[in-house]
Amino acid sequence: MKKTALVTVILLLCHCMTGLAQRAAAQPERHFPRISIYSNLAYDIALIPNLGVQVGVFDDCSVSLSWNHSWWGGEGHSWKVYGPELTVRRYFSGRNADRSYTGHHAGLYTQVITYDIQRRGGTGYLGGEPGGNLFDGANWGTGLEYGYTFRLNRQLDLDLSIGLGYFGGKYYSYEYTGGQYIWQSTAHRNYWGPTRLGISLIWNLPL
């Protein structure tokens, strides 16, 4: 009895393995997703260095994650902006033969930003808890974007996009006087409108 049951199990396993092999053979050849590295030149011009990675997940969709980081300043002036951005896009013309993306696209994005901005001798603005980490009181935003990606050459693309949505969070105003930072007020920002401008140079990594 036990021997008959064992033979039955082995035959079932062989049948299942044969079916899986036939299904795999019938499926089209799979390819690794196209990966691209990009930098938003609009942020670079604003002295906010940034770098992002875009990964194709479907024939017409991609997911991008970038990091922005500036850390300029000194006593009495500051230009510190840092945080991640996540974007999900749909390309209306689909994927190209080389699995890159060009043409019109629309998407959804979200931002998490901590900042400390002050002109020398002027009022400073701090978004994020003083002395906290990135997500302690960080400001955030989300919105919809629309854009177009141009092909420059085999490896490089140029993407133009604009995002409209919400940006808000608690922030502090302060002044730098006598070598000390003096708190002035605490407020909450609730802004609706353009929240992102993209002029991105994209490098499609070789396959």
N, C-alpha and C positions, 0 to 999 in steps of 0.2 A: 504493500500500500504506500509506504513511504517512498519507495523507489519510483512508483508510478507518479506520485505527486511531484517529486524532484524533476523527473523527465518533463512533466507538463510545464513546470515553471521555466525550465531551460528553453523549451520550445517557444513559450510566450515571450521570453526575453529576446530570443533570436528574431522572432517576428517583429517585435517592437523596434529593435535595432535596424532591421532591414527597412522598415517603413521610414524611420528617421533618415537613414542614408539616402533613400530614394527622394524624400522631400528636400533634403539639402541639395541634392544634385539638380533638382528641378528649379530651385530658386536662382535668380540672377546673381552674378558675381557681386560681392559687397566691396565697398571701398571705404578707406578711412576718411573721416570728415576733413574738409579743407580748413586749415587753421591760418589765421591772418593776425599780424601785429599792426597796431595803428597808434597814431598820436594826433590829438586834436590841436591843430595849429592855432586856432582861435585862443585856446587856453595858453599855449606856449607864448603867443604874442603878449598876453596879459601877465607874463612871468609866473605861470603856474605849470611847471613841467608835469607831463602825464604820459602814461603808457597803458595800452589796452590790448586785450586778446579777443578775437572773434572766432567762434566755432560754428560751422554749419551743422545743423541738427536734422533738417529735412531738406527736401528738394527746393523749398522756397522760404525757409526760416533759418535764422541764426540767433545765437546768444552771445552777447559781448559783456565783458567785465573790464573796467578800467580803474586806474588809481591816479588821483591828482595830488600833488604834493609840492607846495612852495614853503620855504622857511627863511624868508628874507627879513631883515630888520635889525634893530639895535635899540639903544636907549632913546625913547621918545618917538619911535616910529616902528611900524610892523606891517608885514604883508605875508601872513601865514594862512594858507588855505589847504586843507587836505581832507581826503575821504574817497570812497568808492562810488562808482556808477555802474548800474546793471541795466542792460537794454536787451529787449527781445524784439526782433524785426521780422517782417514778412516782405519778401521781394516779389513784386507782381509778375515779373518776367521769369521767375524761377532761377534755377542754377545754370551756370554756363557749362560748356563741355569739360572745362578743367575744374569744375566744381566750385568756382568762385562766384561771387554775386555782383551784378551791376544792374543799373536801371532804377526805376522808381521803387520806393519802399516806404512802409509805415510801421510804427512800432510803439511800444510802451517802455518807459524808462523810470527808474527811481534813483535818487541821489541821497547820500548821507554826507553832510559837510560840517566840519569844524573849522572855524576861522577866527582870526585876530587881526583886524585891519585898523591901522592908525597912521595918519599923516603926521609928519613932524610938527609938533606944536598944536595939533588939533585933537578933536575928540576921537577916541578909539572905540571900536565895537568888537565884542567878543561873543561868538556863538559857540556855546559849549561850556560845561562847568569848569571854573578856574581850577587848575591842577588835576582835572579828571582825565580819563582816557578818551579814546575817539568817540565812543557812544554815550558818554555821560553828558546828557543835555544837548547832544549834537542837533543841528538843524537838518531838516530832511525835505525832500520834494519828490513829486511824481507827476507824470504827464504823458501826453501823446506827442510823437514826433513824426515828421514827414521829410523825406529827402530824396536825393538822387545820387547814385554812384557812377562816376565816369571811369572808363578804362584808359589809363595813361600808356602803359606798355604791358608786357607779358606778366610782370610781377607786381606792378604798382597801380593802385587805383586812387582816385580822389573822391571823397564823399562830402556832399554839402547837405546839411540838415538843420532844422529848427524845431525846438520843442516848446509846447505850450502846456501849462499845468499849474500846480500849486507848489509853493515853497514857504516853509514856516518853521517856527520854533522859538524858544526863549533866547534872548540875547541881552548882553550887558553893555552899557556905555561907561566909559571911564576917561580920565585925563592923566597924563604923566606930568607930575609937578614935583620939583625938588628931589628928583631921583626916586620918586615913589608913584605907584599907580593908585589913583584915587577913584573909587567907585562913584558913579553919578546916578545911574538909574537902571532898572530892570524892566524889560518890555517883552512883548510877544509879537512875532511877525506872522501875518497871514496874508500872503501875496498870491494873487492869481494873474497869470499872464505869461509872457515868454520867460522861460527859465533855463533854456540851454541853446547854444549856438554851436554848430559843428562844422569845421572845415578840416576834415581828417585825411591825413595821408596814410594809405593802407598798403602794407607789404604782404602779399600772399606768399606764404612759405612754400618752397619747392615741395612737390609731392614725392 
